[in-house]
Amino acid sequence: MTVLRNLNHISAGISLGILALGFFLLGLLSLINRPKGGMAIFSDLENSFCVAGSVVSILVGAIFLVAACIYWRR
């Protein structure tokens, strides 16, 4: 029973870490590879949404990282 509990604890912590890394990298990649070209009005709007989505994704990654740190301290 203790081995199963330890395995569950380790796997949940690893999952939180992978989620943090995934959201952070997704936000970073979409921030770096913003769409270029197209019509001027839509291009500015698309860039704004792309930056906003990237920032939100990086923040979600940071939240998962904090959750993983709190989980591992417990």
N, C-alpha and C positions, 0 to 999 in steps of 0.2 A: 504494500500500500504506500509506503514512504517513497519507493522508487518511482511509482506512478505519479505521485504528487510532485516530486522533484522534476520529473520529465515534463509535466504540465507547466511548471513554473519556468523552466528553461525555454520551452517552446513558445510560451506567451511572450517572454522577454525578447526572444529573437524576432518574433513576428512584429512586435512594436518597433524594434530597431530597423527592420526591413521596410516597414511602412514609412518611417521617418526618412530613411534614405531615398526611397522611391519618390515620395512627394517632393522632397527637396531637389532631386535631380530632374524630375519632370518640370518643376517650376524654373529651374536654372536653364534647362534646354530650350524651353519655349521662350524664355527671356532673351537668350542668345540668338535663336533662329526666328526672329520676328519676320512676318511677311513684308515684302518690299514690292513697290511698283503698284500698278493699278490706278484707278481714279483718285484724285487728290483728296476729295471729301471722304470717301470710304477708306482710303488708306490711313488717314489720321485716326478715324474711328476704330478701325481694325487694330492699329498699333496700340491705342489706348486700352482696348479690351484685352489685348494680348499681354500688356504689361500688368494690368489689374489681375488677370488670371494667374500670371506667373507669381506675383506677390502673394496672392491668396494661397497658392500651392506651396510656396516656401514657408508661409506662416503655419499651414497645416502640418508640414514636415517638422517644424519647430515644436508644435504642440505634441506631436507623436513622440518626439525626442524627449521632451519634458516628462511625458507620461511613462516612457521607458525608464528614465532615470528614477522617477518616483517608484515605479514598480520594482526595480532592482534593489532599491534601498530598503524596501519593506521586507 
